[in-house]
Amino acid sequence: MPDSTEAQTLKSPTAPSQRPEVCGPHAPERPYPIYLRGNVEKGFGRGSKDLGCPTANLPSKVVEPGSSLSRNGVYFGYARVLPQDEDDPSLTDSDDVDPTSAGIDDEDNEVVLGASPIGDEGFLNSSSLPRSRHNSRGQPSPAAVLEAGRRDKEDEVSRAEASHAQSGSSSSTSSRLTAGRRKKTKRIPLRAEDSKVFPMVMSVGWNPFYKNTRKTAEVHILHDFAADFYGLEIRVVVLGYVRPEYNYDTMEALIEDIEMDKKVTVNSLARPLYQDYAQDPFLGR
């Protein structure tokens, strides 16, 4: 049975007030943490209008078949919206920009498995670096590898630009890399306080109450933002699973469950081994 149909027939078995107020073990366990990054996309516009719960939609790639987020439902963790580099000469206040130039490339919309701070024998790993930097065998975590890859790509672009400027080379590689850098990108204002790390609740699935026809990953960051931030890069560290995706008879019932999801998220992240991940280098503090 397709998961979209399955979700439409699954009803919440428990009233929100009777749900546990904390979920998950005392520390993240495999497959968590899961690291996500991508540009914020425009969604259906219902989170703010109907539910009082504005969400940032992640690219569809993060929920494609084979994704680590194969299980529909509600997840919790941390998220951060990254500000633009104010010194980037490609930024402009003009609306006349190439829509394909904003943000990171589609191939950089990442979903990677992380490493639990709990080792294979069930004991806490010790390290002088943040736990998310290493897996249980002391090897670099996927988040650290992903960050290194991003830096390597930026270095590649910088080297190509320098080489092109010095030699006047017109090779296809340099042209391709520098052409992307010359495109203008719309400036998106973001207050300093809006670019901090915050708890997040993420819904993955078909949202059967609204009868969606495509699967989405919608992140609700527990913070009041001053303005929309479509097009900016968002990074997410998923640390656990709250509950399955349910259908509801009324919007009020849906809102009650959402509010409980927020409460469970805050309580679950209050534990020390979850709080550590607010300092995860992947979030780019």
C-alpha positions in Angstrom: 0.0 0.0 0.0 1.5 3.4 -0.9 2.4 5.5 2.1 0.2 8.3 0.9 -2.9 6.1 1.1 -1.8 4.5 4.3 -1.4 8.0 6.0 -4.9 8.9 4.9 -6.4 6.0 6.9 -4.3 6.4 10.0 -6.0 8.3 12.8 -4.3 9.6 16.0 -4.9 6.9 18.7 -4.3 9.2 21.6 -5.5 12.7 22.7 -2.6 15.2 22.7 -3.0 15.7 26.5 -2.4 11.9 27.0 0.7 11.7 24.9 4.2 11.4 26.5 5.9 14.8 26.9 9.4 13.4 26.0 10.3 11.0 23.3 13.4 9.0 22.4 16.2 7.5 24.5 18.6 9.6 26.7 20.8 10.2 23.6 20.3 10.1 19.8 20.6 6.5 18.5 21.1 5.3 14.9 20.1 6.4 12.4 20.3 9.8 14.1 21.6 12.3 13.7 20.5 12.9 10.1 21.9 16.0 8.5 20.0 18.0 5.9 20.8 21.1 3.9 19.1 22.9 1.0 17.4 26.1 -0.1 14.1 27.1 1.5 11.3 26.7 -1.1 7.9 28.2 -1.2 5.2 25.8 0.1 1.5 25.8 0.2 1.3 28.9 2.4 -1.0 27.1 4.9 1.3 26.9 7.9 1.0 30.5 8.8 -2.5 31.2 7.5 -4.3 28.2 8.9 -2.2 26.7 11.6 -0.2 29.5 13.1 2.9 27.4 12.4 5.0 28.8 9.5 7.2 26.2 7.9 10.3 26.2 5.7 10.0 23.6 2.9 13.1 21.6 2.1 13.8 20.6 -1.5 11.9 17.5 -2.7 15.2 15.6 -3.0 15.4 15.0 0.7 12.3 12.9 0.7 12.9 11.0 -2.6 12.8 7.1 -2.5 15.9 5.8 -0.7 16.2 8.9 1.5 17.0 8.5 5.2 13.6 10.1 5.9 11.6 7.2 4.5 9.4 7.1 7.5 6.5 9.5 7.4 5.7 11.5 10.5 7.1 14.2 12.8 10.8 14.6 13.7 12.6 16.9 16.1 16.1 18.4 16.3 17.8 21.7 15.5 17.9 24.0 12.5 19.6 27.2 11.4 18.9 29.6 8.5 22.2 30.8 7.1 22.6 34.5 6.2 24.0 35.6 2.9 27.6 36.9 2.7 27.2 40.6 2.8 30.5 41.0 0.9 29.3 38.8 -2.0 29.4 41.1 -5.0 26.7 39.1 -6.8 24.0 40.3 -4.2 21.6 42.9 -5.5 18.4 44.6 -4.3 17.0 44.5 -7.8 14.2 42.1 -8.6 15.7 41.6 -12.0 17.7 38.5 -11.2 18.2 35.0 -12.6 15.9 32.8 -10.5 18.3 29.9 -11.1 21.2 31.7 -9.5 19.9 31.9 -5.9 21.3 29.7 -3.2 23.2 26.4 -3.6 23.1 24.0 -6.5 20.5 21.3 -6.5 23.3 18.7 -6.3 24.2 20.2 -2.9 20.8 19.5 -1.4 22.1 16.9 1.0 20.7 14.1 3.2 23.5 12.3 5.1 23.5 9.9 8.1 25.4 11.1 11.1 27.0 9.2 14.0 25.4 8.7 17.4 27.4 9.8 20.5 26.6 6.3 21.8 29.2 3.8 20.7 28.7 0.2 19.5 28.9 -1.1 23.1 26.4 1.4 24.4 28.9 3.7 26.1 29.3 7.4 25.5 32.2 8.2 23.1 34.9 10.5 24.5 36.6 13.1 22.2 38.2 16.5 22.5 36.1 17.5 19.5 32.3 17.9 19.4 30.8 14.4 19.2 29.2 15.0 15.8 32.6 15.3 14.3 33.4 11.6 14.8 31.6 8.4 14.6 31.8 5.5 17.1 35.1 4.4 15.7 36.7 7.8 15.8 36.3 8.4 12.0 35.0 11.8 10.7 31.2 11.9 10.7 29.3 12.4 7.4 28.5 16.0 8.6 32.2 16.8 8.8 32.8 15.1 5.4 30.0 17.1 3.9 31.4 20.4 5.3 34.8 19.5 4.0 33.3 18.9 0.5 31.6 22.2 0.5 34.8 24.0 1.4 36.7 22.1 -1.3 34.1 23.2 -3.8 34.3 26.8 -2.8 38.1 26.6 -2.9 37.9 25.1 -6.4 35.8 28.0 -7.6 38.2 30.5 -6.1 41.2 28.9 -7.7 39.5 28.8 -11.1 38.6 32.4 -10.9 42.1 33.4 -9.9 43.6 31.3 -12.7 41.2 32.8 -15.2 42.0 36.4 -14.1 45.7 35.8 -14.3 46.0 33.9 -17.6 42.9 35.0 -19.4 42.1 31.4 -19.9 38.8 30.5 -21.6 38.7 26.9 -20.7 35.3 25.3 -20.4 35.8 24.5 -16.7 36.8 28.0 -15.7 34.1 29.6 -17.8 31.5 27.4 -16.3 32.6 28.1 -12.7 33.0 31.9 -13.1 29.8 32.2 -15.1 27.8 31.0 -12.1 29.6 33.5 -9.8 28.7 36.4 -12.1 25.0 35.8 -11.8 23.1 38.3 -9.6 21.3 37.0 -6.6 18.5 38.7 -4.8 19.5 40.1 -1.4 17.4 38.5 1.3 17.4 40.4 4.6 17.9 38.3 7.8 18.3 39.8 11.3 21.4 38.5 13.2 19.1 37.0 15.9 17.2 35.1 13.1 20.4 33.2 12.0 21.0 31.5 15.3 20.4 27.8 16.0 16.9 27.0 17.2 14.9 23.8 18.0 12.8 22.6 15.1 9.8 20.3 14.5 9.8 18.7 11.0 6.8 17.1 9.3 7.6 14.5 6.6 4.8 13.0 4.5 1.7 13.8 2.5 -0.3 15.9 5.0 -3.5 13.9 4.5 -5.7 16.5 6.1 -4.9 18.7 3.1 -4.8 15.8 0.7 -1.4 16.7 -0.7 -0.4 15.0 -4.0 3.3 15.2 -3.3 5.5 14.2 -0.4 7.1 17.1 1.5 9.5 17.9 4.3 8.4 21.0 6.2 10.5 22.4 9.0 8.9 24.6 11.7 11.6 26.5 13.5 10.7 27.4 17.1 11.4 31.1 16.6 9.5 34.2 15.4 11.3 35.4 12.3 10.9 39.0 11.2 10.4 38.2 7.5 10.2 35.3 5.0 13.6 33.8 4.0 12.7 31.9 0.8 15.9 31.0 -1.1 18.3 31.1 1.8 20.1 27.9 2.8 18.7 26.0 5.8 20.6 23.4 7.7 18.9 20.8 9.9 20.1 18.2 12.3 17.4 15.6 12.9 17.8 13.9 16.3 14.7 11.8 16.7 11.2 10.7 15.8 8.1 12.1 17.6 5.1 10.2 16.0 3.6 8.9 12.8 1.7 11.1 10.3 -2.0 11.1 11.1 -5.2 12.3 9.4 -7.6 14.5 11.3 -11.4 15.1 11.3 -11.0 18.8 12.2 -8.4 21.5 11.9 -8.6 22.0 15.6 -7.5 18.5 16.3 -4.5 18.9 13.9 -3.5 22.2 15.6 -3.7 20.5 19.1 -1.3 17.7 17.9 1.1 20.3 16.4 1.2 22.2 19.7 1.9 19.0 21.5 4.7 18.2 19.0 6.3 21.5 19.9 6.1 20.8 23.6 7.6 17.3 23.1 10.4 18.8 21.0 11.4 21.3 23.6 11.3 18.8 26.4 13.2 16.1 24.4 16.0 18.6 23.5 16.4 19.7 27.1 18.5 16.6 27.8 22.3 17.2 27.8 23.2 14.7 25.1 20.7 16.4 22.8 21.7 19.9 23.7 25.2 19.1 22.5 24.0 19.1 18.9 23.0 22.8 19.1 26.8 23.3 18.8 27.2 21.0 15.9 29.8 22.4 13.4 27.4 21.4 10.6 25.1 24.2 11.6 27.8 26.7 10.8 27.8 28.9 13.8 
